[in-house]
Amino acid sequence: MAQKQKFPHLLSSKWTAVQKTWGWRHFQVINRKNEGKWVFAEMISSCDNQVRFWINAKQLKDRDLWTPGWVTLEQLRKEAQQTDEK
């Protein structure tokens, strides 16, 4: 039986950084790299294609750092407020 791929839907996925990252918040995964047990995603800013960086894909699961999809600043604030109320 083939081993299940980690992060199978990583390519082309869109993410919003909770804090500005390299001056921007909205990113898309344009490449992935497997290195042993680690999976890395190459991110590109949706507003500036010169801004690119590699990140451990596991960090994308941390909702204190990243939110799936492209989210407005207002939506981010609402999510943070709801989290604080819990």
C-alpha positions, 0 to 999 in steps of 0.5 A, spaced: 500 500 500 502 506 498 504 511 503 499 517 504 502 524 502 502 529 507 499 536 505 496 533 498 492 539 497 498 544 498 499 546 491 496 552 489 492 553 496 491 560 498 493 563 505 493 569 509 498 571 514 495 573 521 501 578 521 504 582 515 510 577 512 515 581 508 510 586 508 504 582 505 498 578 508 496 574 502 500 568 499 499 562 494 503 556 494 507 555 488 511 549 489 512 544 494 518 540 496 519 533 500 525 533 505 525 526 509 519 527 513 519 534 512 514 538 507 516 545 505 511 550 501 514 555 497 510 561 498 509 567 493 505 574 495 499 575 491 500 582 490 508 582 489 511 576 485 518 578 487 516 576 495 517 569 495 520 564 501 520 557 503 516 555 509 515 548 513 508 546 511 506 544 518 506 552 520 500 553 515 496 549 520 498 554 526 492 558 526 496 564 530 500 564 524 496 563 518 489 562 516 487 558 509 484 562 504 484 570 502 481 573 508 480 580 509 483 584 515 476 585 518 475 578 518 482 576 521 480 581 527 473 578 528 476 571 528 481 573 533 476 576 537 472 570 537 478 566 539 479 571 545 472 570 548 473 562 548 
